Amino acid sequence: MDKKSEKIYADIVEEFSDMVTRLCIVHTGNFTDAEDCYQNVFFKLFNALEKGSIPNVKAWLIKVTLNECRSVLRYRLRKNTVNISEVTAAAEDKREFEMLELIYGLPPRYRDVIYLYYYEQLTIEEISSVTRTKENTVKSQLKRGREKLKGLLEE
């Protein structure tokens, strides 16, 4: 990798590192699996940059991160309980931590779209592309996820 590519890689890591970390923690539910996903994502980024440029880096990173998280969860034997306090490293304040805790309590299909829409500020069209689901499905999942969050907040 030449100096220019190394600079591009370093800039991307610096800009998107927090986003990938939060997404990994929220999706996997524990810090150890999140670390593995994080490393795999940026290793794949390094390899992809060696082969050429990536047109939409943020969308590419989100797609690869979600796939890596699914892969880690699929191949690891895990307990169904999660120590959510590990998410505190990604939360900036108490309210954000509490909201992430609630979001983590949602089923994965709602958790992903809620997180991508509100935390990563992706459009419904971008979420549809990243998650490979229809736009109407994303809209339905957002609606149902909001309803579930509202129910949790009212408790």
SULMO-V886452 format. One record per residue. RES is the residue in one letter. OMEGA is omega in degrees with one decimal (* if undefined). NEAR is the number of other C-alpha atoms within 8 Angstrom. Layout:
# SULMO-V886452
res | omega | near
RES | OMEGA | NEAR
RES | OMEGA | NEAR
This chain:
# SULMO-V886452
res | omega | near
M | -179.3 | 5
D | -176.7 | 5
K | -179.2 | 6
K | 179.1 | 6
S | 177.1 | 10
E | 178.5 | 9
K | 178.2 | 8
I | 179.1 | 8
Y | -179.4 | 11
A | 178.9 | 8
D | 179.4 | 8
I | 179.3 | 10
V | -179.6 | 9
E | -176.6 | 7
E | -170.6 | 7
F | -177.9 | 9
S | -179.5 | 9
D | -180.0 | 8
M | -179.3 | 8
V | 179.0 | 12
T | -179.7 | 12
R | -179.4 | 10
L | 178.3 | 11
C | -178.2 | 17
I | -179.0 | 13
V | -175.2 | 11
H | -177.3 | 12
T | 177.7 | 13
G | 174.7 | 14
N | -171.4 | 13
F | -178.3 | 10
T | 177.9 | 6
D | 179.1 | 13
A | 177.8 | 14
E | 178.7 | 10
D | 179.4 | 8
C | -178.9 | 13
Y | -178.9 | 12
Q | 179.4 | 8
N | -179.8 | 9
V | -176.5 | 12
F | 171.3 | 9
F | 177.8 | 8
K | 176.3 | 8
L | 179.2 | 10
F | 179.6 | 9
N | -179.6 | 8
A | 179.6 | 10
L | 176.4 | 11
E | -179.4 | 9
K | -178.7 | 6
G | -177.6 | 6
S | 178.3 | 7
I | -174.2 | 8
P | -179.9 | 4
N | -172.7 | 6
V | -177.1 | 8
K | 179.5 | 7
A | 179.3 | 9
W | -179.6 | 10
L | 179.9 | 11
I | -179.6 | 10
K | -178.9 | 10
V | 179.4 | 9
T | 178.6 | 14
L | 178.7 | 12
N | 178.3 | 8
E | 179.0 | 11
C | 178.5 | 14
R | -179.5 | 9
S | 179.7 | 8
V | -179.7 | 11
L | -177.4 | 10
R | -172.7 | 6
Y | 179.5 | 6
R | 172.8 | 6
L | -175.2 | 5
R | 171.5 | 5
K | 178.7 | 5
N | 179.0 | 4
T | -178.0 | 4
V | 173.6 | 7
N | -173.9 | 7
I | 179.3 | 9
S | 176.9 | 5
E | -179.6 | 8
V | -176.3 | 16
T | 178.6 | 9
A | -178.8 | 6
A | -177.3 | 8
A | -177.5 | 10
E | 178.2 | 8
D | -175.2 | 6
K | -179.6 | 7
R | 179.6 | 6
E | 178.0 | 9
F | -179.9 | 12
E | 179.4 | 8
M | 177.1 | 8
L | 177.9 | 11
E | 177.8 | 10
L | 179.9 | 10
I | 179.2 | 11
Y | 178.7 | 11
G | 179.2 | 7
L | 172.2 | 11
P | -174.7 | 7
P | -176.5 | 7
R | 177.7 | 7
Y | -178.3 | 12
R | -177.0 | 14
D | -176.4 | 9
V | 177.6 | 12
I | -178.9 | 13
Y | -178.3 | 11
L | -177.4 | 11
Y | -173.7 | 12
Y | -176.9 | 8
Y | -179.9 | 7
E | 174.8 | 8
Q | 174.9 | 7
L | 176.1 | 10
T | 177.9 | 7
I | 178.3 | 10
E | 179.3 | 8
E | 178.1 | 9
I | 178.2 | 15
S | 180.0 | 12
S | -176.9 | 8
V | -176.6 | 10
T | -179.7 | 8
R | 175.2 | 7
T | 179.8 | 8
K | -179.9 | 7
E | 179.2 | 10
N | 176.6 | 6
T | 177.9 | 8
V | 178.6 | 13
K | 179.4 | 9
S | 179.8 | 8
Q | 176.1 | 11
L | -179.0 | 11
K | -179.4 | 8
R | 177.3 | 9
G | 176.7 | 12
R | 179.8 | 9
E | 178.8 | 8
K | 177.7 | 9
L | 178.5 | 11
K | 177.2 | 8
G | 178.9 | 8
L | -179.4 | 8
L | -179.4 | 6
E | -178.1 | 5
E | * | 4
